[in-house]
Amino acid sequence: MKAAVYYETGPPSVLRYEDVADPACTDDGVLIAVEAISIEGGDTLNRGGGAMAAKPHIVGYQCAGTISETGASVSDRSAGQRVVTSMPFGSHAELVAVPAAATWPVPEGMDIQQAAAIPIAFGTADDCLFEFGKLQAGETVLIQAGGGGVGLAAIQLAKRAGATVLATASSDEKLERLKEFGLDHGINYKTDDFVAKARELTNGAGVDLVVDSVGGKTLEGSIASLKYRGRAISVGSAGRDSHKPDLGMLSAGNRSLTGVFLGAELAMQRERAYAMIARLIDDVAKGELRVNIDKTFPLSDAAGAHEYIESRQALGRVLLVP
């Protein structure tokens, strides 16, 4: 099969399009002919300096396609069935072999590219807002990096739950586009002090909840944006900023900070997390939530796709198509 691989971590240019051995289907697994690959934020971080399972390494957390083979002990999946799946690595390829339990059926009639972009982004957003963030109707939430996959999902989910939604992005144009997904107030972090703006928009009180996927100095500002007893959720370090936030602001306002990683929930609380993601897939299929695919690239140009993501131009997800 063909795959996008690299032999060392680094910039997007380390990616190569090469022939590699086909993966083997295990007794409890399925083999999927990949039709759409959603490039997740962690994919670019891993390529930039993360762990490599092998040389060459195939990066990628999420993809969707059609099952071509099932393992001997698999009874709830079948050849020809369309599914979306997540995995520790390996999605940037024409074929993936994963446990059957790590797949979600794609509803009849749903676009496979839409399905490919749901589990990690929407599942992470849902957990950040509700399972760990405890967001309630009438509260105010600030979502950092609102134009990213998790941010765009979080805006929709928070608005649907009856919250007032603030979000940051790098341009006024992007913020204007986010209004159609439920954004109430946009903050251009390049031209405005987002902490001051968040407090201004809440009459000086601060927000009830912040969802922060950027980390570093941004996370420190997120904590400063909270009202008394507000909650901050840290869900990654997309900003690649090594700054250690001043956590003294937490106790000063009886605020809380929680780290969230969807992969841990899928491992430790699988039944709950799996059902939550299945519900979100159905919600997208019914038109109650929207996936925004900004751009698609051929798998052979994975380097170009990664470079485009890192340019911060995208609104929503960027896909690879084998």
C-alpha positions in Angstrom: 0.0 0.0 0.0 0.9 3.7 -0.3 1.4 5.8 2.9 2.7 9.1 4.0 5.8 8.3 6.2 8.8 9.9 7.8 12.1 8.6 9.0 12.8 11.5 11.4 10.6 14.1 13.0 10.7 17.7 11.8 8.9 20.1 9.5 6.2 19.0 7.0 9.0 18.4 4.5 10.0 15.2 6.3 6.9 13.4 5.0 7.4 11.0 2.1 4.9 9.2 0.0 6.1 5.6 -0.3 5.1 1.9 -0.6 5.0 0.1 2.7 3.8 -3.3 3.8 0.0 -3.8 4.1 -1.1 -4.1 7.8 -2.4 -7.5 9.0 -6.0 -8.0 10.2 -6.0 -9.5 13.8 -8.6 -11.9 15.2 -10.4 -9.1 17.0 -9.8 -6.5 14.3 -10.8 -5.2 10.9 -8.9 -4.1 7.9 -10.2 -0.8 6.4 -9.7 0.6 2.9 -9.2 4.2 3.8 -11.3 6.8 2.0 -10.7 10.0 4.1 -8.1 10.9 6.7 -8.7 13.8 9.1 -5.5 15.4 10.1 -5.7 16.1 13.8 -3.7 18.6 15.8 -1.7 15.9 17.5 -0.6 14.6 14.1 1.3 17.7 13.3 2.7 17.8 16.9 3.8 14.1 16.6 5.5 14.8 13.2 7.2 17.8 14.6 8.9 16.0 17.5 6.8 13.1 18.9 7.5 9.4 19.4 8.0 7.1 16.4 6.7 3.6 16.6 9.0 2.5 13.7 11.1 3.7 10.9 9.5 4.6 8.6 6.6 5.9 10.9 3.1 6.4 9.7 1.5 9.2 11.6 -2.2 9.8 12.1 -5.0 9.4 14.7 -8.2 9.2 12.6 -9.7 8.1 9.3 -12.8 6.6 7.7 -13.5 4.0 5.0 -14.9 0.6 4.1 -14.1 -2.6 5.9 -12.4 -5.1 3.5 -11.7 -7.9 6.0 -12.8 -8.9 9.5 -11.0 -11.0 12.1 -12.2 -14.5 13.0 -13.7 -13.4 16.4 -15.4 -10.3 15.1 -19.2 -10.6 14.9 -20.5 -7.0 15.0 -18.7 -5.7 11.9 -18.7 -7.0 8.3 -16.9 -6.5 5.0 -18.4 -3.7 3.0 -19.5 -1.7 6.1 -18.4 1.9 6.3 -16.8 2.9 9.6 -14.7 5.7 11.2 -11.9 4.9 13.5 -9.2 6.4 15.7 -5.9 4.9 16.6 -2.5 5.8 18.2 -0.9 6.2 14.8 -1.2 4.9 11.2 -4.0 6.8 9.6 -2.0 8.4 6.8 -2.2 5.3 4.6 -4.4 3.5 2.1 -5.1 0.7 4.6 -5.4 0.5 8.4 -5.8 -2.5 10.7 -7.5 -1.6 14.0 -9.5 -3.4 16.7 -13.2 -3.7 15.7 -14.0 -2.1 19.1 -12.2 1.1 17.9 -14.6 1.7 15.1 -18.0 3.5 14.8 -20.4 2.6 12.1 -21.1 5.5 9.6 -24.9 6.1 9.3 -26.5 5.3 6.0 -26.2 8.2 3.5 -23.6 10.1 5.6 -20.7 11.6 3.6 -17.6 9.6 4.5 -15.4 12.7 4.6 -17.8 14.2 7.2 -17.6 11.1 9.3 -13.8 11.1 9.1 -13.6 14.4 11.0 -15.9 13.6 14.0 -14.7 11.3 16.8 -11.6 13.1 18.1 -12.6 16.8 17.5 -16.3 16.5 18.6 -15.6 13.9 21.3 -12.8 16.1 22.8 -15.0 19.2 22.7 -17.9 17.4 24.4 -15.8 16.0 27.2 -14.1 19.4 27.7 -17.4 21.2 28.0 -19.6 18.8 29.8 -17.9 15.7 31.3 -15.1 17.7 32.8 -16.1 21.4 32.3 -19.6 20.9 33.8 -21.0 23.7 31.5 -24.6 24.7 32.3 -27.1 26.7 30.3 -26.8 30.4 31.0 -23.0 30.2 31.7 -20.3 31.9 29.6 -17.5 29.9 27.9 -14.3 31.1 26.2 -13.0 28.8 23.6 -9.4 29.3 22.5 -8.5 28.6 18.8 -12.2 28.7 17.8 -11.4 28.0 14.1 -9.7 24.6 14.8 -11.5 21.3 14.7 -12.0 21.1 18.5 -12.8 24.8 18.7 -15.5 24.7 16.0 -17.1 21.7 17.6 -17.0 23.3 21.0 -18.7 26.5 19.7 -21.6 24.5 18.3 -22.0 22.2 21.4 -21.8 25.1 23.9 -24.3 27.2 21.9 -26.7 24.2 21.7 -26.4 23.8 25.5 -27.6 27.4 26.1 -24.3 29.0 26.9 -22.9 32.4 25.8 -20.0 31.6 23.5 -16.8 33.6 23.2 -13.9 32.4 21.1 -10.5 33.6 19.9 -9.1 33.4 16.4 -6.3 35.0 14.4 -8.4 37.2 12.1 -11.6 39.2 12.0 -12.6 37.3 8.9 -12.3 34.0 10.6 -14.3 35.2 13.6 -17.1 36.5 11.3 -17.4 33.0 9.8 -17.6 31.4 13.2 -20.8 33.3 13.9 -22.7 30.9 11.6 -21.7 28.1 14.0 -23.0 29.8 17.1 -20.3 32.3 18.2 -21.7 35.2 20.2 -18.5 37.3 20.6 -15.2 36.9 18.8 -11.8 38.0 20.0 -9.0 38.6 17.6 -6.0 37.5 19.7 -3.6 39.2 17.3 -5.1 42.7 17.8 -6.8 42.5 21.2 -5.8 41.5 24.8 -8.1 38.5 25.0 -8.1 38.6 28.9 -9.2 42.2 29.0 -11.7 41.6 26.2 -13.2 38.6 27.9 -13.7 40.6 31.1 -15.1 43.5 29.2 -17.7 41.2 27.5 -18.7 39.8 31.0 -19.0 43.2 32.7 -15.7 42.6 34.5 -16.7 39.3 36.1 -14.8 36.8 33.8 -16.0 33.7 32.2 -17.4 30.5 33.8 -15.3 28.1 31.7 -12.4 28.2 29.3 -11.5 25.5 26.9 -7.8 25.9 26.0 -6.0 23.8 23.4 -3.1 26.2 23.0 -1.2 26.0 26.3 1.8 28.1 27.5 1.2 31.8 27.9 -2.3 31.4 26.4 -3.3 29.0 29.2 -2.0 31.5 31.7 -4.3 34.1 30.1 -7.2 31.7 30.1 -6.9 31.2 33.8 -6.8 35.0 34.2 -10.0 35.2 32.2 -12.0 33.2 34.7 -14.5 34.5 37.1 -14.4 33.6 40.8 -14.6 29.7 41.0 -14.4 29.5 37.2 -13.1 26.3 35.5 -10.2 26.0 33.0 -9.8 23.0 30.8 -6.3 22.3 29.3 -6.6 20.1 26.2 -3.2 20.2 24.5 -0.4 22.6 23.6 -1.0 23.4 20.0 0.9 26.7 20.4 4.1 24.8 21.1 4.9 27.3 23.9 7.0 25.9 26.7 6.0 28.7 29.1 4.8 27.3 32.5 1.6 29.1 33.5 1.5 30.8 36.9 -0.9 28.6 38.8 -1.1 31.0 41.8 -4.1 32.6 40.0 -6.1 29.4 40.7 -6.1 29.6 44.4 -6.4 33.4 44.4 -9.9 33.0 42.9 -10.8 29.5 44.0 -10.6 28.5 40.3 -9.9 25.0 39.0 -7.7 23.6 36.2 -8.4 20.2 34.6 -6.3 18.4 32.0 -8.4 16.5 29.4 -7.2 13.7 27.0 -9.9 11.8 25.1 -7.7 8.9 24.5 -7.5 8.2 28.2 -11.3 8.2 28.5 -11.6 5.8 25.5 -9.2 3.5 27.4 -10.4 3.9 31.0 -14.1 4.8 30.5 -14.7 3.2 27.1 -18.4 2.5 27.3 -19.3 6.1 28.2 -16.8 7.7 25.7 -17.7 5.3 22.9 -21.5 6.0 23.3 -20.9 9.8 23.5 -19.0 9.8 20.2 -21.6 7.5 18.6 -24.3 10.1 19.6 -22.3 12.9 18.1 -21.9 11.1 14.8 -25.6 10.6 14.7 -26.1 14.3 15.5 -24.0 15.3 12.5 -25.8 12.8 10.3 -29.1 14.4 11.3 -27.9 17.9 10.6 -27.9 19.0 14.2 -24.2 19.6 14.2 -21.9 20.6 11.3 -18.5 19.4 10.2 -16.6 22.1 8.3 -14.0 20.6 5.9 -11.8 23.5 4.9 -9.7 21.7 2.3 -8.7 18.3 1.0 -5.3 17.2 -0.3 -4.3 13.9 -1.9 -2.4 11.5 0.4 0.6 12.0 -1.9 0.7 15.6 -0.7 0.6 15.0 3.0 3.5 17.5 3.4 1.4 20.2 1.7 -1.6 19.5 3.9 0.5 19.6 7.1 2.1 22.9 5.9 -1.3 24.4 5.2 -2.6 23.5 8.7 0.5 25.0 10.3 -0.2 28.2 8.4 -3.3 28.6 10.5 -5.5 29.4 7.5 -7.9 26.5 8.0 -11.3 26.8 9.5 -12.3 23.3 10.7 -10.6 20.2 9.4 -8.1 19.5 6.6 -8.5 16.0 5.0 -6.2 13.7 3.0 -7.8 11.5 0.4 -5.9 8.3 -0.7 
